[in-house]
Amino acid sequence: MSGHSWDTYSQMEETGILKDVESQPWDGPVPNLHFVSHLPVSVKGEQLVAQLFRCIPERSWLFQYGRVPMSIILTDYVWSRLSAPPRDSRRCKLAVISEATADVKPAIDPAELAPYADYFHPVPVVAGVHKSVSKRIGQPMHAFTAIPYEEQVIQRGDTEKWDFCLRRLFVLKNTPLKAALNSLAPGATSLMKDLTDARIPMEERVKPTKSPRDLTLADWTLLLRAFNNWPFRPEDLMITDAFKEED
């Protein structure tokens, strides 16, 4: 079974590999189960880690057993996107979802994983040798551990709404929010009233001049609350290939 395929993890359940794992209440102790992975140096690696974090608020897959820790080795490129703070040029949907769902901390000093060729395979391609391999092979690696938060910012059942808003708005991640909101749906700029009204406490307001890249987790939480309460929010939250984040 391939660790790169999501079907593999469904097969693990179906064949009873996890039948002896005892489920724990979400507010209980961490289960006696720990997911460890070395992500492939490809787009599949980033897709897999993003999907894992998305499972946390829904308590699906391994998280049906409780707040299962994850320890993952990944490239510097994916780590920089996953850990990017607000205002960082690498801030993206993955960074917001990981920040919202789990306590993510480096497992070891990245220097302990260098040089690459001493610890990882395949080794970088020698100059002059033509082979079809990822250009990211050979770049610095990171290892982190993530433990899901007991209190989740993203409520169960709301993950698709967060995914929709994050993906749509990060297409325009450098655009002021007041101009970017219409990418959610026609008329969505009306949400600014719920985010800036003078009658709202200051700590519950979001600056309309902030771009999606600049928004904090608290800002995103307020935006999603307004989106949830909007009577004209779209029913179809599917994202087409036309909506991709800016590089």
Secondary structure, 3 states (H helix, E strand, C coil): CCCCCHHHHHHHHHCCCCCCCCCCCCCCCCCCCCEEEECCCCHHHHHHHHHHHHHHHHCCHHHHHCCCCEEEEEEHHHHHHHCCCCCCCCCCHHHHHHHHHEEEEECCCHHHHCCHHHHCCCCCCCCCCCCCCCCCCCCCEEEEEEEECCCCCCCCCCHHHHHHHHHHHHCCCCCCHHHHHHHCCCCHHHHHHHHHCCCCCHHHCCCCCCCHHHCCHHHHHHHHHHHHHCCCCCCCCCCCCCCCCCC
